[in-house]
Amino acid sequence: MKKVLSIAGSDCSGGAGIQADLKTFSAHGVFGMSVIVSVVAENTSRVIDIQDVKPDMIEKQIDAIFEDIDVDAVKVGMLSQPDCMKAVAEKLKQYTPANVVIDPVMYAKNGCPLMNPGAIDTLIKTVLPLADLLTPNIPEAEKIAGIEINNVEDMKKSAVEIYKMGCKNVLVKGGHATGNALDILFDGNKFYSFDAQRIETKNTHGTGCTYSSAIASNLALGFELQEAVHRAKEYVTIAIQHSLSIGKGNGPTHHFYELYKNGLKK
């Protein structure tokens, strides 16, 4: 049994954050664990409030996992404040886990901020260099790279700029663009494209969390990065295709559609 840890915020409505990560891990047949860095009172329509966990408690949660359990992959999601970023970064440097996938979550699906805007410099300096793979969407890539993204070439330029900041691989996700849902992976030498037909639905709450967790799961299962991204792209596309009309806003994806239909994939 492969074991994957999510370090992220908690979404009480169940569509994103830690809850989406754990569902995604289970759908991939890996054992999911969690370190909660923020408790987010949110639903499909809005973020009501955020209460951050104290940095020392974040560190103790991470210690509790690594002193006892071998971790095959780590997914890092919402980190709202510089202090929690520094705490997570120090522990990742201490334990040096394999397969660190970092999703630089800045906004909820409804546009509500989940990261202190003043924390982006800390994110770039302390967290990004620890990523085996960074998975920004277009608005996040624009903020990190400091450039405007209007087309595929701009996505590639942003990936190159972000790669220079120290992460080993960058996946710029095209979900916020028009046309097909095209993602660009840059490994420092080559670009790889992952394309899927865009699905017209408002129910995409938690897609970024789900995608990055699926990549981490596939890396833990032993797949090379390109194949892990390819499989995760297929998984999240099916989850969006069969998304759930739950709530009054952006409903969640269906994390278990394939599992309910066919059982675990071998």
N, C-alpha and C positions, 0 to 999 in steps of 0.2 A: 504494500500500500504506500503510494507516494504521498508526501505531506506538504501542503502549501499554506503559507501564512499570509493573511491580509492585514496590513497596517493602514487603517483608514477611519473615516467617520461612520457613524451609525445613522441609518435612515429608518425612522420608525414606521414609515409607510411601506417598507419592504422592497422597493423597486430598485434602489441604488445603494451605494456604499457597502458597508460590511455585509448587509443582508443579501445584496445581489452577488457579492463575491462568494459567499458561502454556498449559495444556490448553484452558482457556476462551477465551483469546485466539485460539488456533489454530482452534478450532471456529467462531469468528466471522469468520475470514478476515483477522485483523489480525496484525501482527508483534509478538510479545511479547518484552519485555526485563525484566531483574530486577536488583534491588538487595537483597541478603540482609542482614538486620539481626540475625537470630538463627538458629542451627542447632539444630533441635529433634529430639531422639531420641524419636520417638513412633511408635505404630502405631494400629490400630483400637481397641485396648483401653486404652492408657495412655500418658502422657508419662513417659519415663524420666529425661530431663535436658534442660537448655537451656544452650547456650553462646552468649552474646551477642557479636556482632562489635563491635570497638572503634569509637567514634564517628568517629574520623578516617578509618577505612577505609570506613565508611558514606558519609561525605562524598565520598571519592575515587571510590567507585562511581557516585555520583550525578553528580559532575563528568564522569566518563568518558562517561556517556550524553549529557549535555546539551551538552558541548563539540563533539560530533560529529553528533548525530542530532536531528532535529526530533521532538518528542514530542507526540502528538495527545491523549493522556489519561494520567492517572496514577491507579493504584489503590494506596492505602496500607492495609496490613493490620496484622499483629502488630507492636507496638512495646512491648517488655517493660519498659524502664527509662527514667527521666527523661532520662538522657544521650543515649540514642538518639533519643528524641522531639525533644529540642532540636536535635540534628544534622540530622534530617530536616526539621524546621520551618524552620531557617535556610536550607537549600538550596532548599526550596520557595519561600521568600520571595525568594531570590536569582534563581531562574530563572522564577518566575511562570508555570508551565505552565497550559494550559487544561484544564478538565474533571477536577478533582481529586476523586476518590471515596475517602472514608476509611471503612474498616470498623474500628470500635474494638474489636478482638479482645481479650477478657478471659479466656475459658475455651475449652478444647478441648471437643469434643463429649462426651467422657466426664467432663467436669466439672473436669479438671485446670487449674489457673490458668496462663495464658500471659502475664499482666501483673502486675507487682509492684503489690499493692493500694495502696501508698503513691505510686504514679505517676499516679493518676487526676487529681489536681489539676493536675499538669503537662500531662497530656493535654488537660484542659479549657482551660487558659490558653494553651498554645503550639500545639497541633495542631488543635483543633476550629475555630478561626477561619479556618483555611486551607481548609476543606472547601467545595467547591461542592455536595457531597452527603455527608451523614453517614448511615451505615446500621447503627444499633445494633439488636440483637435486644432482646427484652423485658428479660432480666436486665441487659444493658448499659445500656439506657435507664433502668432503675430506678437503677442506680449513678450514672449521669451526672446525671440530673435530680433524684435524691434523693426520689423518690416511689414508692409501691407501685402496680403496674399489675395490675388485675384484670379490666378490660373495655376495650372500644373507646374509651370516653370518656377513660379513664386513658391510653391510648396517645396520644390527641390532646393531652392535657394535657402529657405528657412531651415530645412533639414541640415544643410551643410553648416549654416551658422550655429545651429544648436549643437551639432556634433563637435564643433570646435570648443565648446564649453566643457567637454570632458566625458560625456556619456559615450558608450561603445557603439550603440546603434540608435537610430531615431526613426519612429514611424509617425508620419504626419497624416492624420485621419481627415478624409474629405467629406465627412458627413454634413458639414455646414456649407458646402459648395452646391452648385447646381449640376444637373446631369447625373450620370452614374455615381455611385458611392465609391470613389477611387481613393485608395490610400497609397502613400509613397514611403517605402522603407529605404533608408540609407545606412550602409555599414561602414562608411569611411572610404570606400572604393567605388561601389556600384549602387545604382538605384534599382529597386524592384517594385513593381506595381501590383496591387491587389484590387481587383475591380469586381463590383457586383451591381446588379440593377437596383436603382433606388426604389424603395418601397414607400408608397404614399400613405403615411399614417402619422398621426400626432402622438401615437403611443410609443415613445422612444425614451422614456425615463430610465436612466441607468445604463444606457448603451455603452458609454465609455468605460464604466466600471466593469461591465460584463465582458467587454472585448479584452481589456487588459488582463482580467482574471482568467479568461480562456487561454490567452497566450501563456501566462504563467503556468497554468495547468498542463498545457501541452509540452512546455519546456521541462517541467518536472517529470513528465512521462517519457522523456528521452528524445523528443523530436528536435531536429535542428531548427534554428530560428526561422528560416523562411517557411518551412513546413508548419511550424507552430503557428505562425501568423496566418498562413493559408487556412489551416483547420479552424482557427479562432474566427476568422472572417466568415467562413461557412456557418459556423455555429451562431454567431451574433446575427447574421442575415436571416437565418431560419427563426431565431427568437423574435426578431422584429416582424418578420412576415406573419407570425402567429401571435403578435402582441395582444395584450389584454386591455379591454376597455373598462378599466377600474378607475374610479375617481372622476372628478370633474375637469381635470387638466390633462397633462401628458401621462397616460397610463404606462404601466411597465411592460417590458418584454416577457416572453414566455420561456423561462430558463429551462423548462423540463419538457418541451414539446417532443423532441426526438426520443427522450427517455420514456415518456408515457406511451409513445407510439411503437418504438422498436426495442426498448431495453438498452443497456449499456453497449456502446460500440467496443469491439475488441481491437 
